Amino acid sequence: SVDSELFGNDISKLWPISYEGQSDTACFDNALEFLTQGGYSLAHAMMMLIPEAWAGNKLMDQDRKAFYEYHAALMEPWDGPAAVAFTDGRQIGATLDR
């Protein structure tokens, strides 16, 4: 369930976030925009969409592993390109797919 003080009862007008026929890139862009407009930072949203390989990683610290474990219960990771660069005009970053 999704709530928004900004959209109120009009939140249903946002659906669908992605739809059949869109490219993978367009679907990813829509999901990222939805998360950032919903209040997640760009880095947080990217870590949700393209998580590190955390399961079974004995070298990862417990706080970071807990972050990924929590978000894995909310959504499945993106199954897309091997590398993504991103920016919001203030922050720039890049990540590799697991």
C-alpha positions in Angstrom: 0.0 0.0 0.0 1.3 3.5 -0.9 0.3 6.7 0.8 1.2 10.3 -0.1 0.4 13.5 1.6 1.3 15.2 -1.7 -1.0 13.2 -3.9 -3.7 12.2 -1.4 -6.5 10.3 -3.1 -5.0 11.1 -6.5 -2.2 8.6 -5.9 -4.0 6.0 -8.0 -3.4 8.3 -11.0 0.3 7.3 -10.8 -0.4 3.7 -11.7 1.0 1.9 -13.5 4.6 2.9 -12.6 5.7 0.8 -15.6 3.7 -1.0 -18.2 4.0 -3.6 -20.9 5.9 -2.4 -23.9 8.2 -0.1 -22.1 11.9 -0.7 -22.5 13.8 -2.0 -19.5 15.5 1.4 -19.2 12.2 3.2 -19.1 10.8 0.9 -16.5 14.0 1.4 -14.4 13.8 5.1 -14.8 10.1 5.2 -13.7 10.9 3.0 -10.6 13.8 5.3 -9.7 11.8 8.4 -10.2 8.9 6.9 -8.1 11.3 6.1 -5.2 13.1 9.5 -5.2 9.9 11.5 -5.5 8.6 9.4 -2.6 11.4 10.7 -0.4 14.3 8.2 -0.8 17.7 9.7 -1.6 19.2 8.9 -4.9 21.8 6.6 -3.3 19.2 4.9 -1.2 16.9 4.3 -4.1 19.8 2.9 -6.2 20.8 0.6 -3.4 17.2 -0.7 -3.3 17.0 -1.2 -7.0 20.5 -2.7 -7.6 21.7 -4.2 -4.3 25.2 -5.6 -3.8 25.6 -9.3 -3.6 24.8 -9.4 0.1 23.3 -12.9 0.8 26.1 -15.2 2.0 28.7 -12.4 1.9 30.8 -13.1 5.1 32.9 -9.9 4.5 29.9 -7.5 4.5 29.3 -5.6 7.8 26.0 -6.5 9.6 24.4 -3.0 9.2 24.8 -3.0 5.5 23.6 -6.6 5.2 20.6 -5.7 7.4 19.8 -2.8 5.0 19.7 -5.2 2.0 17.8 -7.9 3.8 15.1 -5.4 4.9 14.8 -4.0 1.3 14.7 -7.5 -0.2 11.5 -8.0 1.6 10.0 -4.9 0.0 11.0 -5.4 -3.6 12.9 -7.7 -5.9 16.3 -6.4 -7.3 16.5 -5.1 -10.8 17.5 -7.6 -13.3 19.1 -5.3 -15.9 22.3 -4.0 -17.2 25.7 -4.8 -15.7 26.6 -1.2 -14.8 24.6 1.9 -14.2 25.7 5.5 -13.8 23.3 8.0 -12.3 22.9 11.6 -11.3 20.3 14.0 -10.0 22.3 17.1 -10.9 23.8 17.4 -7.4 25.1 13.9 -6.8 26.7 11.4 -9.2 27.3 7.7 -8.7 27.8 4.4 -10.4 27.1 0.8 -9.4 27.7 -2.7 -10.8 24.9 -5.3 -10.9 25.5 -8.3 -8.8 
